[in-house]
Amino acid sequence: MSLFKARDWWSTILGEKEEFDQGCLCLADVDNSGNGQDKIIVGSFMGYLRIFNPHPVKTGDGTQAEDLLLEVHLRDPILQVEVGKFVSGTEMLHLAVLHSRKLCVYSVSGTLGNVEHGNQYHIKLMYEHSLQRTACNMAYGPFGGVKGRDLICIQSMDGMLMVFEQESYAFGRFLPGSLLPGPLAYSSRTDSFITVSSCQQVESYKYQVLAFATDVDKKQETEQQKLGSGKRLVVDWTLNIGEQALDICIVPFNQSASSVFVLGERNFFCLKDNGQIRFMKKLDCNPSCFLPYCSVSEGTINTLIGNHNNMLHIYQDVTLKWATQLPHVPVAVRVGCLHDLKGVIVTLSDDGHLQCSYLGTDPSLFQAPKVESRELNYEELDGELKELQKIIKDVKSQGVWPMTEREDDLKVSAVVSPNLDSVSQAANVEVGTDSVPSITVKVTLQNRVVLQKAKLSVYVQPPLVSTCDQCTFDFTVPEMTSTVAFSVYLKRSYTPSELEGNAVVSYSRPTGIPRVIQCKFRLPLKLICLPGQPSKTASHKLTVETNKSPVSLLSLFPDFAIQSDDDQVNVMGFRLLGGSRVTLLASRTSQRYRIQSEQFEDLWLVTNELTYRLQEYFEKQGIKDFACSFSGCLPLQEYFELIDHHFELRINGEKLEELLSERAVQFRAIQRRLLTRFKDKTPAPLQHLDTLLDGTYKQVIALAEAVEENQHSLFQSFARLKSATHLMILLIRLWQKLSAEQTAILEAAFLPLQEDTQELGWEEMVDAAIAHLLKTCLSKSSKEQALSLSSQLNIPKDTSQLKRHITLLCDRLAKGGRLCVSSDAAASQAMVMPGGCTPIPESDLEERSLEDSTELFTNHNHLITEPPMPEVSALQGVLEQ
């Protein structure tokens, strides 16, 4: 026996956290190409159906984009996939997909592609059968000796066999004494179904016996026949194997004999057609899957057996001929012909690791090439290079490359109504007692060429919602104009992180090339904010300085003015829907504006609106050198509190999901025990299992509600964290006078996600991005740039490292560092950076010194200390009046 690793020919990872089982893998020429090449069909419990046709450039290559022929989400979990002649009137191969409550048969076909992406594959539903019982598995074959077509038999969870003659339902029969379903296979030579019952017996039932069995009571009407009530059937033969079976496979020896292979928990058996044992083999490891196939030796059969030790054993009858190591535990194994390579072993793990491999070792056939002694003619090479450059220049000048200006097939524009809707369109809102307004947005589409099925998608930041999320347009003639209007309103009682929305249109050009166009629109502040009374005290304050004389707040915010009294021109209050208040103060002489609120994240929208309206005001005056600045301390401590709260909710969510999973396992285990007790012919006492079931059920419901409540809190916390992050980016931009490019880099680092999930959260993404900036453009030396970052993101244990990196980022920006994405620019910057930038701490001593430096940016009394603002006391006196 030789032991080698399986030679990886092609492999890929399917999906993310999807689950698979032995029925989820199939190899066949499903598209009826006729070239003898198999395709890999994989279905998952998440409902995804994928079809692969691997074409690795060299052995061991990963998946390429063109290897995936088709990926469809069928919504329902896929229990099993099979390929056969399932459609009447044709002998073409079709794909049968078994769901828990229905059976679907599809045709798979491909069309030549219009672009370089290759052929396009799609599936078409030929027919489907709705099942009145939950399915477990299925078998197919020419039942009853039919020619040129395959019939399907489905086994339900309660032991009923349902036979379908292609598009029609034939009959259903219960297996006698069935408690739990077992593996099912069909033997075409004996025309019988073979399964393993819960009594640990291999049982064979003739198809003719199943077909001609009568119902228990002939007086019962057809409705009960549909439910499958039948008499106890007569078994053809049985064999007690003394253990549960994992799988059954029928392999023909020759035209006159076939063998029944049964894989048990500790042994695998080979039986004759009449149930007699040909041989059995005791296995050393717990098996996970197997596949028997005909051997090249006369009268023997080879069997591939995968086990839970990541091993694949090849037996010839009972003799172990080869053992190979796999990178995963296989739950399904198949052998097929892929890319003119026969005998490729395809394995699938329960977490979606799909691998095509072969046995043996790779001999070294490399021979060093002979060194050419001829001299190079540089003049000839120079002339050839100039000729190629001329050809490339000519091709570019002919306009072959896609030009956006020339190819405006569709124009999209969005206009926001200047006034709120007279009748609010808000429905099912959760914003307390306030009346929630809505505003109308009109999106106009104008086409230049004929376009079909142009899909418009509207996205606004939660908790803002729109009355129309998606719609489809058909432009049958050129130069058409279509307009769609929808309303936007606040649904929940917390503020959105942005007031900017996106209208995205996806369509396909007449040549088949897909295109996407997006148009952004800005919603007014009055949509989520109402005029309110100014507040004299607040926990959080910010001061924004300008280089121009102060402007009356009534001129900047005429839509929020309560009264036009001269005493109120420098004080204005805002009340956000949901209860929070924000106060804006303007100095008369010092060119400063102060924003204050009880909630730190609520400062963002008003501060951003202030800078936006100031810029717009001075542009209308013809003043181009207007600028805002921020000279106070960065409120890192308040920002870190929001980060900690968001991270705590993520940790709580993980703990609640783990508890819910444990209680669900316990609930199913109790159900199985009760089912066994109820089906027993001699009833036994329940021993308080019903009480335990009821208590576990209540715990499952309570935990599910806790998970849902924590999820809502996490969504709300993430929105507040994004608002605070936007505010921090704005303050850093004003503080260091960053350019638009540098601000875009900062936004990409701090706001990488639109939605937060347990698998990929905000903390690890931002920590990795900031660490990358610290080791590239903000690094102190080339030694730091050479440090490699981890390629795998996991949820951290705490937020201390993230907070240290954010503090260090601000420190290096304060000492002259500048953000850039070019590695050359980063390297040169690291050489000329003022000598104050410190490297990323690598020891406790450096971390302590870094913690001392955080006092430059934070104030632990939760109140931002800033330079005294003139006339603030006078403004406070106005408020007291």
N, C-alpha and C positions, 0 to 999 in steps of 0.2 A: 504494500500500500504506500502511495506517495501522498504527501500533504503539501499543497501549494495554495496560494491565494487565487481566487477566481480572477481571471484577466478581465479587467474592466474595458468593455468595447464601447459602451455608451451608457450614460446614467443621467438622471435628473431627479429633482425634488418636486413633488406634486403639492401645490397649494400651501396653506399655512394652517397647521393644527387640524388637518383633515384626517379621517379615520377610514381604514380599508380592511377588507376581510378576504377570505379565499374565493368568493364568488365575484370579486370586483375586477378580475383580470381575465382577458380573453385575447387570443391571437387568431386572426383570420384575414382573408382578402375581402374586407367588408365593403369596399367600394367597387368590387367586381372589375378590377383592372385587367385581370386575365394574364398577368405576367408572373404569377406564382409567388409574389412577394406578400408576406403577411404584414398586417398593420396591428399595432398594439392598442387595444381598447381598454380603458380604465374608467371605472365608476367609483364614486366615493359616497360615504354616508352623508356628506354635506350636500349631495345632489349634483355634483359636477361630473360631466361626461367628457372625457378627453380621448382623442385618437392621435397616435404618434406614428410617424414613419421615419425612423432614425436614419440619418445620412452623415455619420461622423467623417470629418476630413481625415483624421488619423485616429488610431486606436486610443481610447481613453478620453476622447473629447466629451465635453458636456453638451447639453442640449443647445441647439441653435433655434432661431426663431422659426425657420421653415420646417423644423422637425415636427412641430405641433400642427397637425392638419386641422383640428377642430377642438374647440372648447365651448361647451354649452352648459348653462346652469338650469337643471330640470326641476329645481326647488325641492322635490321630494327626495328622501334618501334612496340611494341606489343599492339594492341588496345583491343583484347578480346581473351580469351581462353575458349574452350568448349570441352566436351568429349561426344562422341556418336558413333553410328554405321555408320561410314563415308566411309568405304571401301567395294566395291562390292565383293560378293562371300564369305563373312564371317560376323558373327554377333559379332565379337570381338570389344571391345571398342578401339577407336583411338582418338588422340588429334588433334583438329583443332585450328590453330593459325591464327588470322586475323592481317595482316599488312595493312598499308595504301594503298599499291598498289598490294598486292598479298594475296592469301589464301593458307596456307600450311597445309597438313594433315600428321601427324607423327604416327608411332607405337612406343610405349614405352615398352621396354623389359629389363629384367635383367638376368645376368649370375652369376653363383656361383664364388666367388672370390678365387684367388689362395693363398692369404695371409690373415692375421688376420684383414685386413681393412674391410672385409665383401663383400657383393655382389656388382657387378658393373652394372650400368644401362646406357643405351644409347638409343638414338632415331634414327629412320630411316625414311627418307622422303618417303612417299608412293606416293604422287602426289602434285602438286601445280597448282594454277590458277593465271595467271597474270590478274590484273584488269585494265581496261582502264579508270576507274573513281576512285577517292579517296574514300576509304571506311570509314564508320562511325561506324557501329555496325552490328551484325548478329544475326539470330535466326535459330534454327534447329528443325527438327521433321519429322514424317512420313507424308510428304505432300501428299495430294491426297489419303490418306488411305493405303499407301504401308505398307507391312509387312516385318519386319526383317531388316530394314535399315532406315537411317536418311538422309534427304536432307538438304541443307544449303541455306539460303536466306540472302544476304548481301545488306544492305542499304547504298547507296553512299551519299556523302555530298550534292549533288544536288537533292536528293529525288528519286533516281531510285532503284528499287528492282531487284536484279540479283539472279536468282535461279540456283543452281548447283545440278545436279543429280549425286552426288559422283564425278567420274572422268570426267564427261562431263558437259558442259555448256548448260542449258536448254533454258532460255529466260530472257529478261529484260524488265521491264515496269516502266514508270514514274508514281508516285503518282500525282493525279490532284492537282493543286494549291500549290505544295510543294515549300517552301522557304528555310527553315532550317530543317535538319533531327531531328527526335525525337526518343524516346525509341521504340523498336520493340520487339514483342513477338508473339508466335504461339500457337493457341488453337487447340489441336488435336481433341477435341470433335466436334467442329463446322468446322474444317478444314479451318481456316481463320487466317489472319494476323491482329494484332491489334497494332496501333501506335497512337501517339498524334502529330497532325500537328502544324504548326506555328500559326494557327488560334485558338489555345488552345482548340481543339476538339479531343475527342477520336474517332478514325475511325477504322472500321472493313472492311476488303476486303477478299472475298472468294478466295481460291486458284484456284478454277475452273474458276472464272471470270478472274483472272490474266493470267491463262494458255491459255485460248481460246480467249483473246483479240487480235484484228487484228491491224496491223500497220496503221499509218495515210494514207500513200499512198502505195498501193500495187505495184505500178510501181517501187518503190525504191528497190534497189538491197540489197543483203545480207550484204554489208559493212555497210549500214546505220542501218540495223537491229542489227548488233553487237554493234553499238553505243547506242542502246536502244530507238530508236524513236518509240513511241506507242501512241495510242489514249488515251484520258482521260477516266479513268476507272470509273465504277459505284460503289459507296460505298455501303456496305451492311447496315450499320447503323452508326450514329454519335451521340455524346453526348458532349455538351459544358460544360467544367468544369471551365472555366474562369481563368485558370492559366497554366503556363508551367509545364510539367511533368518531374520528375527526373528518374522514372523507371516504368516498367510495369511487372507484374508477373501473370501467370495463375495457379490457384490452383483448382484441382478437388474436388468437394464435395463428389461425389459418381459416380457410373457408368452413371448416367442419368443427371448430372448437374455439372457445374464448375463455378468458379467465376473469374472475371477479377479484379485484384487489381492495382490501379494506385496511385502512390505517387506524389503528387503535391508539390508546394513550401510552402503551408500553411495547406493543408488538404491531407488526403488519402481517396480514394474512393474504394468501393467494388461494382462491377457491375455484373449483370446477363449476360447470353450468348447473349441476345438480346439487350444489352445496357441499360437496366433499372437499376436504382440505388437500390442496396440492403440496403446499409447504407454508411454514410460518417462521418468522424471525423475531427474536427478542432484541429490542433496541436498547442501546446504552444510555441514550439521552432522550429527553422528552421531545417528540416530533411536533412540528408546526404545520407542515404541508407535505404532499408527495405527488409524484407524477410517474406512472408506469408507461413504458413505451417499448416497442418491439426491438429486440437485440439483433445484431448482425449474426450472432451464432444461432444455429438452427435449434429450435425448441426451448430457447431461454428468453427471458424478459429482463430488461434493465429497468431499474426504479430509482428515480431521484427523490431523496428524502431530506427535507430541511428540518433543522431542530433549533431549540432555543439557545444553543451555544454558538450561534452565528456560523454553523457548519452546514455544508451540503454534501451528503453521502450518495454515492452511486453504487447500487447493488446489482449484480447479475444473479438473479434468483436470490439465494441467501448469502452469496459471497460478496464481501465488500471489495470493490475494484478500485475505487478512487474516493478521496476526501478532499474537499476544497473549502477554503474559508471565505465567508462573505462579510461585507461591512455592516450587515444588519440582520435581524431575524426575519426570515421570509414567512409570509402567511399565504402566498400563492406562488406557484412556479409553473412555467410553461416553456415549451421548446418550439421554435419556429424558424422560418427562413426569412431573414431580413437583409436587404441590400445585397442580394446574391450570395449571402453567407448562410449556409445551411447549418442547422443544429445550434443556433444561438439560444442560450439559456436566459430566460426573462424571469426575474424575481421581483416581488413587490412586498414591502414591509407594511406593518399596520399604520405607520405614520407617514406613508407616501414616498418612501425611497424606492424608485423604479430603476432597475439596473439590467442591462444586457451584457452578458459575459460569456466567456468560453473557458474551457479547461486547458491545462498544460502550462508551458512556459514559452517565453519568446526567445528564440535563438538569436544570437548577435550575428547579423549578416553584414555589418558595416565594414567596408574596405576603404582605406584612405585613398582619395583620388590622386591621380598623378598631377604633379605640379607642371603647369604650362610654362614653357620657357620662352614663348614668343613675346616680343616687346609690344607694348601698347602704342597705338598711333593716336596721340593726343589731338592732333589737328583734325583727324577724321571724327573722333568722338565729339570734339567741340562743334564741328559742323552739324553732326546728327542732333546734338542738343539744341542748337539754334533752330533747326528745322522743326523739331517737336514743339518748341515754344511758340513758333509761328502758327502751327496748326491749332494749338490750344487757344491762342489769342483770337484766331479767326472763328473758332467755334463759339467762344464767349460773345464775340461781336454780333453773331447771327441771332442772338436772343433765344438760344435753346434752353438756357437755364431759366427756371421759373422766376418771373419778375412780379412782385406783389402789385406794383403800380399798374402793370398791364393786365393783370388777371384778377381784377376786382369783380368776381362773379356775383358777389352778394355784398351789399352795404347794410350795416346795422347801426342804428342810432337809438338812444334812449333819452327821453325827456321826462323830468320829474315836475309834477304840477306845482306851481308856486304857492298854492293854498291847500289846506287840508280838506278832506272830503266833507261836504255838508252833512251827509249821513254816513257815519262811520261804518266801515265794512268789517270791523273786528268781531270775531266770534269765538266763543269758548276761551275767553281770556282769564288769566289768573293774576290780576294786578290789583287786588283789593277793591276799594270803593271808588277809585278814580275811573272816570270815563275815558276809555282808550281811543284816541283818534287814529285815523288812517289817512294815507296819501296815495294818490294815483300816479302810476308810472306807465308811460306809453313807450313801447318798443316798436320801431318801424323797420321793416325789411324791404329792400329794393334789389331785385335781381337783374343781372345783365344777360344771362343765358337761362335756358330751361333747366330747372332743378326740381327734383322730386324728393319728398320726405326730408325736408330741412327741419331739423329738430331744435327748438329753442328751449333752453334750460335757464331758469332764474335762480340765483343764489344770493341770499342775504344772511348776515351774521345772526345766529341765534342769540337771544330769544325772539328776534324779528322773524316774522313769517309773511309769506305772500299768498294771495288768494289763488294764484296760478303758478305752479312750479314748472310745468312742461307743456308744450304744445307743438304740433307738427304742421308744416306748410307744404303745399304742392304748387310750384310755380310752373304752370303748363305752357306759358308763353313768356318771351323776354319782356323786360321793362315793366314788370308788375310791382305793385306796392301793397304790402300787407301790414296792418297795424294791430297790435294786441295791447290791451290795457288791463292792468291788474293793480290791486291795492296792497300796500305793505303796512303792517301794524305790529305793535309789541304784544307778545302773547303771555310772557311770564314777568314776574315782579323783580327782575334784575336787569341791569343795563347791558346792552351789547358792547362788544369790544371795538366795533367800527360801525360807521354809518355809511359805508360804501358797499354797493351791491354790484353783481356781475350778471350780464345777460350773455350767455354763450350759445352760439349757433353752430351745430355740426351738420355737414352735408357732404355729398359726394359729387365731384365734378362729372360732366358727361363722359370723360375718359375713364371714370372709375376711381380716381384718386381722392381719398378722403381729405376734407379740409375742416378747420375749426376757426371761427371768428368770435372774438369777445368784445363786449362794449361795457364799460364801467359807468355807473351813475352814483351820484352822491345824494343821500337823503338828508333832509333838514333836521336841525337839532330839536325843533319844536315837535317833532314826531314822538320823541320819548321824554320830553322835558316841558314843564309848564312854568310860567312866571310865578315867583314866590317871594316871600318876605326875606330880606337879608338876615343873616345870623351874626350875632356879635362875637360869639366864641366858636372855635373849631379846633379839633385835635391835629389836623394836618393842613399845612400852609405852604404855598409856593409863591415865589416872586419872580416875575419875568420882566427883564429890563429891555428897553428899546433905545434907539439912537435918535428918535424924533419926539417932538412934544406930545403929551398925552392927548388922546381923543375922547370925546364924550361917549360914555357907554350907550346913551340913547341913540347916538348916530351909528354905533357899531351894532347894537342889538335892538332895532326898533320893534321887532316882533315880540320882545319880551318886556317891553316897558309897561309898567302898571300905571304910573302917573308921570306927568311931564314937569314936575316940580324941579326947580333949579337945585334944591338941596339933594336931589336923588340922581343927579347926572353922573356922579362918580361912584355910585353904589348900586349894585343890581343883584337880585336873588334868583336862583333857579331851583325848581323842585322837580326832581326826577320822578317819573312814574314808579311808584313803589314806596315812596316816603323819604328818600335821602335828599338833603338840601346842599346846595353849593352857592357860595357867595363870591362875587367878583368886586374888587375894590380897585379904583384907579386914582393914582396920585395926581394932584393938580400941577405940580412943578417938577417932580423928580423923574419923570419918564418911566415910571414903574407901574406894574399891574400885579395885584395879589389875588390869588385864587385859594379859597379855603373851604374845607368840608370835614364832616365827621368820618367819612370813609375815604381811605387813601386812593382806591381805584376810581372813585367817582370824580376825581380831579381831572382825569384824562380827557374826556369829551369836551368839557368847557375850556380847558387849556388849549386843546387842539383847535377848537372853534375860534378862540380868541386870536391865536396866531394867524389862522387862515383869514379871518375878517380884517385884521390889521394889515396884512399883506395886500389884500384886495382893495382896501380903502386907500392906501397910499399909491397903489398902481393907478387907480382912477384919478388921483391928484397929479399924476405924472412924475412922482418921486420914485426913482429906481434904486437908490442906495439905502432903502429901509432895511433894517436888520433887527432881529431879536436876540437876546442873550440870556444866559442863566449863570449866576455867580455864587449861588448858595451851595450848601452841602447836599450831595446826592442822598436821597432818602433810601439808602440800602437796607436799613433795619426794617422799615415798614414793608419793603419789597420782599425781604427774606421771610417775614411772617406769613405772607400770602403763599410763598413757595412751600413752606412747612405745612400749612393747612391743606394745600392741594396734595402734597405727597402723603400726608396722613390719611386722607380719604382713599388714595390708591391702595395703601397698605391694608386699610380696613376692608376694602372691596375684595382683595385677594383672600383675606382670612374668611370673610363671609362666604365666598365661593367655595373654598375648601370645605367649610362646615356643611354647606348645602350639598356638595358632592358626597360627603360621608353619609349624611342622612338619606340621600337618595339611594345609595347602595344598600343601606340598612333597610329601607322601605321595600326595595325589590326582593331582598333576601326573605323578609317576612312574608311577602306575597307568594313567593315560590313555596314556602313551607305550608302556608294555608291552602294553596292550590293542591298540594300533595295530600293534605289531610282531607279536603273536600272530595277528591276523586277516588279516595281509597274505598274499597268495597266494604271494609269493616271500619266504620268510623271510630276515631280515637279522640280523646278530649283535646280541646284546643290549647290548654295550658296557658291561658291568658294571652295567646298570640293576637287575638282580636283587639284586646286593650292596648297591647304594644303597637299594633298597626295604627290604631287611631291616634295614639300619642305621637308616633313618628310622623304621621301625616300632618298633624298640627305644627310640629316643628319645621317640616319642610315648607309649609305655607308661610310661617312666620319668617323663616330665613329668606325665602324668595321675596317677601315684601321688604325685608331689610336690605337685600341686595338692590332691589329697585329704588328704594329711597336713597341709598348711598350713591347709586348711579346718577340720580337727579342732582344730589348735592355736588357730585364730582363735576357734572356738566356746568353747574352754576359757578363752582370754584374755578374751573378752567376759564370761563368767560371773564371773571374778575382778574385772574392772573394775566390773561392776555391784555386787558385794559391797563393794568399796572405796568406790563412790559412795554406797551406802546408809550406810556408816559415816561418810563425810564429812557427809552430810545430817544424820545423828543428832548428830554433834559440833557442827555449826553451830546446830542447834536448841537443844541444851543450852547452848551458848556464848552465844547471843544471846536465849535464852528466847523462841523464835518460837512463835506461835500455830499451831493446826491449819491455818488457812487459809494462812498464810505458808509452813508446811512443805509443803503441797500444791503451792503455786506452785514451790517449790524442787525438789520431786520431778518435776514436769512439765517443768522446764527441764533437769534432769540425767538423767532417765530417760525419754526420749521414745520409745524403741524396745524392743520385746520381742525382736526378732531383728535381727542385724546383717548387712547385705549390702554387696556391693561398690558397688552403685548408690547406696545411701543409707546412709551410715555414721553411727556415733555421734558422731564428732568434729565434722562439719559441722552436724549437727542441734543439738548442745549449744552450739556456738559461736554459731549464729544465735539460739538462745533466750536465752543469757546476754547477747549484744549487745542484744537487744530489751529485756531488763530494765534494762541499763545506760543505755539511751537513753529509758526511760520512767519507771518508778517510782523508779529509783536515779539519775536524771540530776541534774546540778547546776543546769541552767538550761533554759529553754524552747528555747534554741538547739539544745541536744543533742536535745531531743524532736522537733525538726523534721527531723533527719537521717533519710534514708530508707535502709532495709536492702535488700540485694539479694534479689530474688524467686527466684533460681535457686541451688540448693545444689550445689556441686561439691566433690570431695575436695580438701582443701588440700594445699599443698606440704609443710608441716610442722605441728607442733603448737605453735609458739611463740606465735601469736596466741591460740589457745585458752587456753594457760596464763596469758598476760597478762590475759585477760578474767576467768578464775577468780580470780586474785589480786586484781584490781581489785574484783570482786564482794565478796570477803571484806573488803577494805579499806573499802568503802562501808558494809557492814553494821556493821563495827566502829565507824564514825564516826556512827552514828545512822540510817542508811538503813533503810527498812522495805519489805517486798515487798507489792505490791497489784496488782490487775488493772484497777482503774478508772482511766481517764485523768484524770478530775477530781481524784481523790485523789492520783494521781502528780504532777499539776501543782502542787497545793497543797503536797505534801510537798517538792517541789524548791525551793519558796520558803522553807520554814521549816527545811530541813535544816541541822544544825550546820555551820559553815563549814569543815569539814575534808574534804568529799568532792571529789575531783578529777575532771575530765572524762576521757573516753576519750582516751588519748594520740594526738595527731595528728602528732608529730614525733619524731625520734630522741632529742632532749633530754628530752622528756617520758617516753619509753620507758625511758631510763636511770634517771630518777628513780623510775619505777615499779618497775624491777628492784631498786632499793635498798630499796623498801618491802616486798619479798617476805620480807626477813629477819625481819619481824614474825611471820610465820606458819610459816616452815620452818627446819629445822636440817639443814645439809648433811652432818652426820656420821651420818645415817641413824638417829639415836637421839633420840627426842622428849624435850626437856628440860622437866621439870616440877618443881614445888615438892617439896622432900623430904618423904617420907611417913613419919610416925612409926611406929616399931616395925617398919619394913621389915627392919632388920638382925636383929631378933629372929626374924622370920618366916624370913629366910634361914638363920638358925641351926637352925630347926626342919626346914627342907628338908635341911640337911646331915646332920642326925641320921637 
